Amino acid sequence: MHVETVQPHGLIQYAVPIVIAALVLGLRVRRMRQMRPLKLERLWIVPVLYLVLVAVIFFQKPPSPTGWLVCAIALVIGAALGWQRGKTMEIHVDPATHELNQRASIAGVAFLVILIGVKMAAQQGGNTFHFNVGMLTDALAALALGMFSLTRLEMYLRGKAMLEQARAAR
């Protein structure tokens, strides 16, 4: 008996992730308009979690020597982009309570969406364009680690300075 595997139509294969991403992005953008509390003492959590994730990825299948170089370059680029992304985050200090609040930037989210799109396109076209999808995935993981880490570092430094300034003015 021969069982035939039916592949989904190419359009559906691309449309479903795009629709899901659009819904998530729409919800995220709506939520971004609201001010949220910013706890400086918690900004380290996301970078550490992502560092663990990237370490697991690299441990399971270590990059080649060239891959390590590409990842190092991607980490530096991600750090620079993350610093700029951190600057786009609005941070406010309540003058009475000295509590910090933040509002995320739509530009920061758009940047993340572009990165995801590049990764998806690269995975789909990896064989066509003859580049190493594994190395690209590792590089994007390193880039994201640098970006998430430096975004939060910039926010921490700026938030801390704003708090000190508000307390000194009191």
N, C-alpha and C positions, 0 to 999 in steps of 0.2 A: 504494500500500500504506500502510495506516495502522498505526502502531505505538503501542500504548497503554502509557502509563507507569503502573505500579502503585505506589501510595504505601503504605508500611508502615502497619500499623494503629497508631493513636495511642498505644495502651498500650505497644506494643513500643518505640516511639520514645522514650518516657520511661523505660521499665524498664531498658533497656540501660545508659544513662549512670548511673542510680541504682545498679545492681548493680556496675558497675565502680568507682564512687566508694566504695561500701560495702566492697568488697574492698581497695581501696587504703587507705582509712581504717582498716580492721581491721589490716592489716599495719603501718601507721604507728603505731597505738596500741600494738601489741605491742612495737614497736621503741622506743617512747618510754619504756617502763618501765626501760630500761637507761641507766646513766650512760655518757656519752660524753665524750671529751676536748674541752675548750673552748680553742681557740687564739685569743687576743685579736687577734693580728696578722692573722687571716683573716676577721674579722667584717665587714670592708668589702666583701668580694667580692660577696655577694648583692645588697646595695643598688646597687652600681655596675652589675652586670649588669642588674638590673631598671630602673635609670635609663636605660640604653642602649635596652632594649626599649620603654619608655614614650616615649623621644625618637623612636624610629623610628615608633611608632604616631602620634605627634603630627605628625611630619614628613610622613608619607604622606598624612594627611588632617587638617590642622590644625583644631582646634575653632573654633567661632564665638566672637565676643567674649563672649557669654553663657556659652558652653562653657568658655572660659578661666576665667571667674569661678567657675563651678561646680567646675572642676578644682582651683582654688586652695583653695576651701573644703573640698573632699574631701581634699586633701593635708594640710591642717591637722587635720581630723578624724582622718585616718589616722595622723598623727603622734601625736595624743593617745591613740588606741587602741593604737598600737604601743608607746608608753611603758608603758601598763598591761599589755600582753601581755608585754613584757620583764620586768616585775616578777613575772609568774607563772612564769618559768623558774627552776628550782632550780639554783643554782650552789654548788659545794663546792670547798674548797681542801684538798688533801692536806697535812696538817701536816708530814710528813716531807720530801716532795719539792717542795712548793709548786706542784704541777700543778693546774690548774683542770679540773673536770668539770662537766657540765651534764646536766640531765634536762628534756626539753621538757614543756610543760604541755598536758594534754588540752583545757583551756579555750581555749588558743591555736589548736589545730587545729580545734576546734568552731567557733570564730569564722571561720576561713578557709572551712570548709564552708558556713556560713551565707551568706557573701559570694558564693560560687560559686552557691549555690541562688538567691539574689536575682537575680544576673545572668542565670541560665538562665530564671527565671520572667519577668524583664523582656523578654528577647529573644523569648520565646514570646508574651507578651501585649502587646508594644509597639504593634502595630497596633490591638489591641482597646481599649487604654486611651489611645491617642493621645499617647504620649510618645516622645521622641527616643532611640532605642536607642543610636545612635552617641555621643550626649552621655553617656548612662548608662555606656557601656563606657569612655569616656575618664575619667569621674569615678571609676569603680571602679579603673582603672589608677592614677590619681593617689592614690587612697585607699590602695591596696596599696603603692605606693612609699613613702608616708609611714609606713605601718605597718611594713614590712620595715626601713626605715632606722632608725626610732626604737626598734624592738625591739632591734636590734643595738647601737645607741648606748647604751641603758640597760644592756644586758648588759655592754658594754665598760667603762663607767664603774663599775658595781658590781663586776665581776670585778677590775678594776685596783685598786680600793679594798680588796677582800678580800685580794689578793696583797700589797699594801703593809702591811696590818695583820698578816698572817701573818709577813712578813719582819721587821717591827718587833718582834714578840713573840719572835722567835728570838734 
